[in-house]
Amino acid sequence: YKLTYFNFDGQAEKIRLTFKLGGIEFEDERIELSAWPELKSKTPYGQMPLLSVDGKAPVAQSTAIVRYVGRLTNLYPSDPEKALEVDEVLGLDEDFVRAIVPSNMIVKTPQSYGHPADLPEEDRKTLQAKLRAGLAADEIPRFLGFFEAKLAQTGTGYFCGDKPTIADCAILARLRTLKSGRWEGIPTTIADSKPLLSAFYERMLAIPAIKAYYFK
């Protein structure tokens, strides 16, 4: 198995975590941003991550890939109702990402959001700061509240059932990004007020396979 993505968490980290947690070896290919323009035209849909299996043509779409790896590792339930619970959390995580994306892309492609393509860098940063302030005040706390409520509902310390699934891998990856400071303008402590979510984060990091991955 060969997983290709940029050298940061993004949309690939939930897949990396699923591989690690499931104990399956894989090639973790990380490319630099400067190499992306040349590679982009060679991908199926102009996006990453990509997963190649046994040297075959790569497959895209992070949620499809994480479900596939989840099946390989038994971290995606075979029971339809339990799988539905996992898919609900994955969908919620995707909604969270969609809320964040404009604040990331506004500095790269302002024309996609109704602004001139030649918008000065300073103006792009100003727009980004406004979007991030709104996210920090409203959207991110709203989603963190959803995650906290889901943990309260299950009562097991995990999002679906009494052991980790790909849903837990997805939320752990998202929390790591929130806490990393990579999203300028979003306080790294923004999730600290959620006790169940904070305990979940520490619980996942304490799992030997994940601890070995992050704290080599």
N, C-alpha and C positions, 0 to 999 in steps of 0.2 A: 504494500500500500504506500502510495506517495501523495502527500497532501501539500499543495502549493498555495502560498498566501504571502502577504507582506510580513515584515519583521515586527509585527505588533499583534495584539490580541484580536481586535476586530471581530469579524464574522467567522473566523476559523478557530477561535480558542475553545468554543464548546466542543468542537470536533476533536481537537488535540486532547482535551480533558477526557473525552469519552474513550479515546484510544488508551490513554494512560490508565484510567480507572479500570478499564476492561483488560488491561495487561496484554494488549496486542501491539507488537512492534510496527512502526511505520516510519517512513522517511519524511521528516518535517522540513520541507524545502521552503525557505524564507527568502523572498527576493526584495531588493531595494526598490524604492519608489522610482528611481531613475531608470530602472529596467522595464517598468510597466508599459510605457508607450509601445515598445517593440513587441512585447509579449501579448498585449491586448488583442491585436488583430488575429492572433493564433488561437484564441480561446473560443469556446462555443458561442458565448453570448456577450463577450467583452467584459467579463467580470470574474472575480475570484471570491471564495476559494475554489480550487479544483482538486478532485480526487482521481488518481489513476490506480486501477486495480490490475495487477499482473501485466503491466505494460500496455494495457488497452487505452483507447482514446479517453481523455479525461472527462469526468462528469462534473457539472457545476451545480449551483444552488445549495447553500449551506444547510438549510433545513432538511432537504432530501438526503444530503450526505450524512448529517448527524443521525438521522433515523436509520440509515443503512448501517452505520458503524454501531449504533445502539442495538440493532438486531444481532450483529456479530458478537457483541459483548454481553448480551442479555441485560442491557441497560434501557431497553425499550420494550415494554410489556407486550406479550403475545395476546393477552386478553383484550378484546376490543374496548371494553369500558375503561379499563386501566390505561390503555393507550390513548383514549380520548382525553383523560385527565392530563396526561403528559402533553398532548397536542395543545390543550387549552393554555398551558403555561408557556409553551413555545410560541404560540400565537400572541400571547400577552407581551412576551419579550420582543417579538417582532414589531408590535405596536410601539413599544418603548423606543426601539431603534428608529422607527419612522419619525417619531417626535423629535429625536436628536439630530437626524441627518441634515436638515436645512441649516442648522448652526455650524455644521462642519463644512458644508459645500458652498455656503454663501461667499466665502473668501476665494474659492476656486473657480466657481462658475456663477457669478452674480446674475448673468443673463437668464439663467434658469429660474430666477425668482423675480423677474420683472425689472432688473436693473441693467444699466449698460455694461457690455462686455469689457469695456476699458475703464470701468469704475476704479478710481485711485485706491491704492492699498489701504490708506488710512480710513477711507470711507467703508471699505469692506470690513475692516476690523471694528469700526463703530457699529455697523449692522450686526456683526457677530456678537458683540458684547451685549447688545440689546436683546437678541434672541436668547443668549445664554442666561441673562438676568431673568427673563420670563420663564425659562425652563427651571431655573433654580427655585423660583418663587412658587411655581404652580405645577407644571407637568411632571417633573421628576418626583416631587413629594407625592403626587397623586399615584404614580405607578408604584413607588415604594410602599405606599399604603395598600395597594392591591396585593403586592407580594407578601407583606406582613399579614394581611387578612387570610391569605391562602395558607400560610404556615400555621396560623391559629386554627384554621378549619381542619387541617390534617392532624395536628397535634402530635406529630411524630418527629419533628425537627427537619423533615424533608418535604418537598413539594407534592410528591405523589407516592403514597405508601410509606413503608417503614424503612426504606433503604434508598440510596441514591439512584437516580435515573438520568437520562439525558436532559430532562428539565432542570435538574439541579446543576448539571454542568453548564447549562446556558445561563442561569442566573448567577452562578459563581463568577463566570467570565464577565458578566455585565457589572457586577459589584466591583470586581478588580479594576475595571476601567474607571468607574466612578471614583474609586479611592486613589487612583494613580496620579491625579492632577493633570492628566493628558487633555482633558476638556477644560481649557482655560475659562475661568469665570464660574465654574461649578465647584463649590466647596468640597474638598475631599472628605469632609465629615458629614456630608449631607444625609448619609444613611445611618449615622450613629444613634439617632433617636428612635430607631426601630429595634427593640430588644430581640425579637425572634429572628429577624433578618441578620442582626449582628452575631447572634449565637450560631445561626446556620453557616455564616461565612467562616467562623472559627472552626466549626465542626468539619466542614468540608476540607479546609486547609490542613486539618489534623489527620485526615485519611492518609495512611502511609504512601500510597502511590502518588497522591497529589502533593504531599509534603516533599517527597523525593524529587518531583518534577520542578517545584518552585524554589526549593531551598537546597539546591545541590551543594 
